[in-house]
């Protein structure tokens, strides 16, 4: 593991997962014909209201900060659970996949419907799969793998 991962596993996991996830979201927004700034302002609308969409660069920065704050909570919950339930570290790929699925369900079945009235399950199942992918690939699996690696380094 890298020196940062050994010294501060939480900070390393938070930075890694947050960056992978936001890069995916930025790339997806470009592929969908939008731009990363607009996507980040949409994230900022969650805690700051619909007016954040008109904040320009400040709204994008608020969205980025919001994203990393949410990611900190996701990583914190994983680290707390993995410390108390050692079985979550083995097999890492299964526990990471399940944690990613749980994160997806929390965000898409609870948070987004409550804040934005987003339907769940989504009418377009392909869009649902596109939203599920990063929760598993960029959050759940890296967290579980890092926990397994951390245990092996002890």
C-alpha angles and dihedrals in degrees: 000000000000120000091252091051090052095043097043114009092176094052092046094048092045092051095043098046094040092051095045091049097047092046089053091049091048093049091046092050090053092048089050091055098258131097135248093248092058091047091051092048088052088055089050090055089070098072100013102045134243092303090073087077088072097048097093115202091355089057091050090050090048088052092051091050089047091050093052091045090054089046090052089057092048092050092044092054091049094049092047092049095044091050092053099036110043091183087074089073095061125087087015095191092056096046090045092051092048092047090050089051091050091050090050091051093048093050099039103032099037117013102040096042091048095047103032106014091244112172121246126233091031117244089230106058091192089060088049091054091048089054092046095052099071093045089060103031100039104029115018100040097043091048093050092045092049091050091051091048091048090053091049092051092058 
